[in-house]
Amino acid sequence: MKKQNEEEISRVKSNSETVKHGRFDSDGFYKNLINRFFWNFLEMALPDLYADADTSGEHEFLDKEFSDVLNTGDPEILASPYFADYVIKVPMKNGDEAWLILHVEFQGKGGRKDLPTRMNHYRCLIYAHYMKEPVALVIITDKRSPREASGYSYSRYGTNVVYEYNNLVIMDLDDDYLLSNGSPIALAFYAAKSALKTKEELQKYNFLYTLAGLLAERGWSMKDKRDLLLFIERIINLKDKALKKQYWEYRQQLDREGKIVYEYFLKDIEEEVVEQRGMAKGMAKGKEEVAKNLLVRGDYSPEVISEIAGLPVERVLTLVN
């Protein structure tokens, strides 16, 4: 039980670290999501690899192994977009292992045009240092530019190289397929696609309301529902205060009905809650700052933040951005 609690605390802290300077770090949160629902993700994104994988085994993120192959102190090379998001070791039924390069490309937020070159660079590094021919998958978070190549090619004086890799374009995924798929990761991708469709606050509220309702009816574990709801809320990023208040009220209703218990994990992070309470007591004038920090993290409901910071729920709701 202690080990389970430690893993849950680690996961919650990892989720909280995806908010940097008040901004949502989509890259880190995608990694948490994929790690949480890895086999669901692999079945949808790479069904052939999934069919040969040993799903009774454990996948492993090889962040250190891949950073080691760069062998450079240049911070520009160590940083994205030159550094692959994730390399994952997948156990296979035949006792072997597959290495999966997984890259998330945020084209709608400054994605670079040299993606094929970078993907080839990652492959070359892995093969040169580990003699592994990796499987490669790129998740494109927005529409692909019609001028963008879907693979790498090189030709010079009779030397020809063609490197093709898997591309999953979220905006190209079929809505009916995602909603009928029955897996947590499919609903998460539907949420991501919904978030890309509009910047209008009322439409975002409608997406959020509908998705929370769909999630509430799924027969998944409370932890799975909580993790997915956290992703859905952050990826849609509703900002209008009045609409956000309406959504909080709806989520409280789902909580009372036992459909999505948002605070399910709190019993496992009691020490963190106690620490935050201590901060609030020691900073009589800083209670609102504590509440704002917790709101930015997105891990707690207004009711829990009210208890931690010692503020009325109504006051906490006024701080929601």
C-alpha positions, 0 to 999 in steps of 0.5 A: 500500500505504501508503494502505491501511495508513493507512486500516486503522490509522484504522479500527482506531483508530475502532473503539477509540474506541467504548469510552468509560470502559470502556463500549461505545459502541454508537452509534459501533460501529454507524456503523463497521459500516454504513460497513464494509458499506454496500452490503450494508446498503443492499440489505437496509434500502432495496432500492429505493434500492439498486437505483437507486444507483451501487454503483461509486461511493463513499458519503460521511458528511456529518457536518460538513455537517449539524452546520453547519446547526444553527448553534448553540453550545448543547451540548444541541442539538449532542448526541444525541438532538437531533443525527442520527446520520449523514447519508450521500451516496449516488451514483445511477446517473443521476448525481444523489445521494441524501442519507440520514438514518440514525438509530440509536435505542436504545430499550432504553437510554433511547430518547426518545419524541419520535423522530418530531419529531426526524426531522422536525426533521432533514429541515427543517434539511437542506431549509432549508440545502441544498434536499435532500429526504432519504431517512430511515431509523431503526434501532430496536434493541429492540421498538417500543412499541405507543404509539409513532408510526412517523412525524410528523404535524401538523394545525392550522386546516386545515394538515396535515403528514404525514412518513413515514420508513423504520423497521427494527426489529431485533427484528422481522427474521426469523431465517431471513432473516438467516441465509440472506441471505448478507451480512455485515450480515445476520449482524451484525443477527442477532447484535444480535437475539440479544443482545437476547433474553437477559441470561443468561450461558450463553445469551449464550455459546451465541449467541456460540459459534454465531455465531463458528462460522457466521462461520468458515464464510462465504467472506468476507475475513479482514478482514470476518470480523475486523470482524464478530467484533469487533462480535459479541463486543462486542454480545453482551458475555459477562461470565462469566469461566469462559465467556469463557475457554472462548470464548477457547479456541474462538476460538484453535482457529478461528485455528489452523484459519485460519478467523478470523485475529483478529490479521490486521490487526496487521502494519499497526499495528506502530507502535502495538504497539511503543508499547504494549510501550514503555509496559509496559517503562517501567511494571513495576508497571503491566503489568496496567493496560496489559493491562486497557486493551487488554482493554477496547478488545477489539482484541487476543486474550489472546495478543497482549496477553500479548506486548505487556504482558509477562504470562503468557497465564494472567494475562491471562485472569484479568483478563477481565471 
